[in-house]
Structures are given as structure tokens and as C-alpha cells.
Amino acid sequence: MTSASAALPQQPGRTKAFLRLVMIEHSVFALPFAYIAALTAMYELDGNIHWGRLLLVTVCMVGLRTFAMAVNRIIDREIDARNPRTAHRELVTGAMSVKHAWTGAIVAVVVFLGSAALLNPLCLALAPVAVIPMVVYPYGKRFTNFPQAILGLAQAMGPIGGWLAITGEWSWEAVILGLAVGVWIGGFDLIYACQDVETDRRVGVRSVPARFGVPAAIWGARGCHAVTTALFVWYALATDAGVFFWLGLLIVAGAFVYEHTIVRPNDLSRLNRAFFSVNGFIGIALFVCALLDLLVRGLTV
């Protein structure tokens, strides 16, 4: 077998490694809320679903999130190598080279910027602003005990961008939804960071659990999710949401209660279930209820 033929199978492997690197399936956390904002904006604009714009919103969201995750992994690769939980990540094991990770990140951000340009001038003008917290966040754990605040700011941009993509105009309703999403994701990242307390303290990574302890982080997450619920209620009132959206909020509130029942300061054994399963369910459940609500109120497919 020649060296050229031996190299042929490597490309699919690199693609799979990159998708694992950026955890593409975790788009389920933020993407539904960008859809809620975009569809609500369409309902208020002319009552019709604009499929082309919705596709561009999807491409923008996935492109920006892919860039953010790739940059996060690149910047954190030395920290990841010193943490047993993350030592298997692709940039640590060599399954993905830094060069290829940067290539994927650049392609993703170009796709994001290109999609934003196709939407409207305001989206293009604000697109570089959305990139900034994505790059700052991985450095946050090096200079602040509250990196989740930077993560929350980054995630808040999804719904705001989704609304801007449709109307080309600023919306305070979208800001409310964006804040809800940012506080929600920042809250459950507080929970997720609890599993790395000892390692973070040893290697010098800064976080709420590492600085203030696991109980403080859990209570902080509970406070964040209480605020998230209040912001969802505010958004529902601001957009005159109907019965299905309110039903979705009841489901979300129940999921938050369940999440904080199974994760306690002295019991983190079900942390992954809370982080992945419950929070993934929250996004999908509220999106389905919001979509039903908009359709019942007159949104035309």
C-alpha cells in the first residue's frame, strides 16, 4: 500500500474527530431558542414562516457554535490534558491536530459570517460582536471566578440574533429571551463545573465551585434557574403568548425542580443526567410548545 492510498481513509476520520471535538449534538441547547425568537418575529412580522431565513438562522447558529467549541478546545488543550475527565479529548490524544482544529474553526466562522451577510446588513454588522465572547470565554477561567457569566453572555446572543435575522431591527423581547437563555445555560454550567473542583484547584483553573465550593455553586445554579423562569414568564407576557407557551413554561419549571432534586451538593452521581438529558429536554420541550402556540395563534406554514 502506498503512502497516498494509506492517507485516503483519514479524511472521514478527521471529520468525525472534529464533530466529536465540537460536540455538535449539543446544538440542542441553544438552537431551539433561536428558533423560538425567529418564529415569534415572523408571527409579528407577517404571520408566515420564511423557510429560507430559518435555514440561514440554523446555519448561523451551528457555524458560530462550532467555531466557539473548536476555539475553546484549542485554547484549553493543555488544561484538558491535566484533567482525567478531559484527557481523552481529541486534541489531547492526537486524534485531531491543532492545525485541523483551526481549519475547522475558520471554516465555521466564515460560514457564520457569510450566512449573516445573506440575512441583512444589521446581522452582518453585529456578527463580529457575537464572535468576541466566544473567544474570550475559554480565557475567562484564567482571570475570573465567574467564567459562566461570560458563557451566559455568549449564549444570550442566539435568540437576539434569531430575531434580528427576521426583522433586521432591535427587539427588547428578544433581549428578554436571550437573558433567560444566558442565565439558564450559565446556571447549568455551574453544576457541570462541580465535577472538576479538585482538579481545577490543583491546576489553577478558576470557577465558582473551585473558589466558593460545590454547595455555593449548586445554590447559585438554583438561583439562576429561578431567574430564568421569571425571565421566561416576562417574555411570555411581552409577546402575549398563548396557552401552549404557558404549558411549556410549566414543563420547564417541573424540569428545573427535577434537575435540582437529582443534583445535590453531597450527591453529584447523576450530574450528567441533569446536564445532558434534562437541559436538552428543556430546550426541545419549550420549542415544541412555543411552535404549537404560534401555529394556534395564526402562524402560517
N, C-alpha and C positions, 0 to 999 in steps of 0.2 A: 504494500500500500504506500503510495506516495504521500509526501507531506501535504500536498494540496488537497488530495482526496480525504486525508485524515482530518483536515480542517473543516470540511463541509458540514458535518453534523453539529459543529459547535454553535452555529448561529441560533438555532432553536433553543439550545441550552442557555445561551446568553439572554434570550428574550424571556424565557421562563424565570431565570435568575433575577432579571430586572423587575419583573412583575411581583416576584416574592419580596424583593428588596423594598419596593414602594407599597407593598400590601394593598394592591389595587382594589381588593374586595372591601376595604374599609371606606370606600367612597360612599357606602350606605349611610354613614353617619351624617354627613353634611349635604349630600346631593338632594335628598328629599325636601329639605327646607329651601333650597334654591328653587326647586320646582313649585313649592307652595307659594313663594313670593312671585315667581314668574306667572303662574296661572292666576293668582289673585289680581296681578297687574293687568293681565289680558281680560279678565272679567270686568274690571273697572274701565278698561280702555274701550273695548267694543263688544265684549261678550263672546269673542271667538278664540279658539285655540290656534295659535300660529305655530305650526309644527316645525317650520324651518328655524324660527328663532329659538324654539325649545331645544332643538338639536344643537344649535350653537351654544346655548347655555350649558348643555351637557358637556360638550367638547371643552368649553372654557373651564368648567369646574374640574373635570378629570385632568385636564392639562395642568392647571395650577396646582392641584393637589399632588399630582405625580412629581412635578418639579419640587414642591416643598418636601415631600418624603425623601426624594433622592438626595437633595442637598442636606437634609437632616442626617441621613445615614452617612454621607461623605464626611461631614464635619464631625460627627460623633464616633467615627470608626475606632479611634484609639480608646475612647471611653468604653465603647461596646466590647472591645477586646478584653477589658479588665473586669467585666461583669459576667459571671457564669450564665446568667439568664439570656444575655445577648451575644455571647461569644460565638454562637452558631450563625450569626448573620452573614450575609453573602460577602460583604467587603472585608470581614474578619477572616473568614475561611478561605477566601480566594476564589470562590465560585463566581464572583463578579469583580472585575478590576475597577480601580478608581477612574481610569480613563473611560471605560464603557459606561460607568455610572454617570459621569459628567456628560457624556454624549447623550444619554437618555434624558438627563435633566434639561439640557439645552434644547433638544427636540421638543420636549414637553412645554417649555416656556415659550418657544416660538409658536407652537400650536395655539397656546393660550392667547398670545398677543395677536396672532392672525385672526382667531375667532372673534376676539373683542373688536378688532378693526371692522369685521364684517357686520357687527351688530349696530353700532352707532358711534359717532365721534366722542361722546362723553365716556362711553365704555373704554374706548382706546386711550383717551387722555388719563383715565383713572387706573388703567390696568397696571402701569408700573408701580403705583402706590400700593396695590394689592400684593405685589411681589415682595415688598420690603419686609413686612413682619414674618414672611415665610423664611427669609434668610436670617433675620435677627433671632427668631425663636430658638434654634439649636444653640446659639451662643448665650441665650438667656440664663441657662443653668450654670453658667460660669461667672455671672456677675450679679444675679439677684436670687433671693429665696422664693420668688414668685414667678417662675417661668410660665406657669399655667395662665397667668394674666396675658402674657404675650400670645400664647396659643389661642386663648379666647378671642383676642382682638383679630387674629388671623382668620379664625373660623367665622366670626361675625360678618365678614365681608361677603360670604356666599349668598345669603338672602338679599343683601343690599345690591349686590351685582346682578342677581336674578331679576330684580325689579327694574333696575336701570337698563338692563338688556331689552326690556319690552317697551318701556316708555321713553327712555332717554332723558328722564327727569328725576331729580332727587325725591325721595319719599321717606317721610318720618315713620310711616307704618312699617316700611322695610327695615328701618333702623331698629325699631322695637323688636321685630322678629330676629334681626341679626344679633342684638344684645342677648336675647333669650338663648339663641344657639351658642353664642360665645360663652355665656355663663354656664350653660349646660355642659359643654364639652370641657371647659376648664375645670368644672366640678368633678366629672368622672375621671379626668386625668389626675386629679388629686388622689383619687382612690387607687388608680393604676400605679402611681409613683410609690405607694406604700410598700410594695413588694421589694423595692430596691434600697430601702433605708440604710441598711448596714453597709452595702457596697458603696452607696453614694457618699456616706460619711467617710469611708476609707479612702476613696479616690478623689474626694473634694468636689463632687457634684452637688450643686445647691438646689434645694427644693423645700416646699413646706414640710413634708414628712421628715426630711433629714434635719431641718432646723428646729422644728417645733414638736416633732413626734407624730406617730401614727394616729393617736386619738384626736389630736388637733386637726389633722388632715381630714379624717372621717367627718368630724363635726363641720369642718369647712365645706366639704362636699355636700353635706346635708343642707347647709345654709345656701349654697349655690343653687341647689335644685329647688329649694323653696322660692328663691328669687326667680328662677327660670319659670316656674309655674305661674307666678304673679305676672311675669312679662308675657307669657302666652295668653293669659286672661286679658291683659291690656291690649294685645294685638287683636284678639277676637272682638273686643269692644270697638277698637279703632276701625276695623274693617267690616263691622256689622255682620259678623259671622253667624251662621245658622246653627240648627240643632246638631247636625252631624259633626261640625267642628267642635262644639262643646262636648259632644260624646267622646271625641278624640282626646280632649283635654282630661276628661275623667279617666280614660285608659292610661294616659301618660302619668297622671298623678298616682294611679294604682301601681304602675310600673316603678315609679320612684320609691314608693313605700316598700315594694318588694325588694328592690335593689338594696335599700338601706337596712332591710331586715336580714338579708343573707350576708352582708359585709359589715363586720363589727370590728372595733379596734383590737379585740383579742381573738378574732377569728377571720383570717383572710383566705381560708381554704377555698371559698367559692368566688374569689375575686374575678377570675377570668369569665365566669358565667355572668357576673354583674357587668363587666366591662364590654364583652363582645355580644353576648346574647341579648341582655336586657336593653342596652343602649341601641343596638341595631334594631330591635323591635320597636323602640320608641319612635325612631325616625320614620320607619315604614308605616306604623300604625297611624301616626298623626297625618302623614301624607295621604293615605287612603281616605281617612275621614275628611280631610280638607278638600280633596278632589270630589268626593261624593257631595259635600256641602255645596261646592261651586256649581256642580252639574245640576243639582236640585234647584239652585237659585237662578239657573239660566245660562250657565256657560255652555257654549255650543261646540261640539266636537267637529 
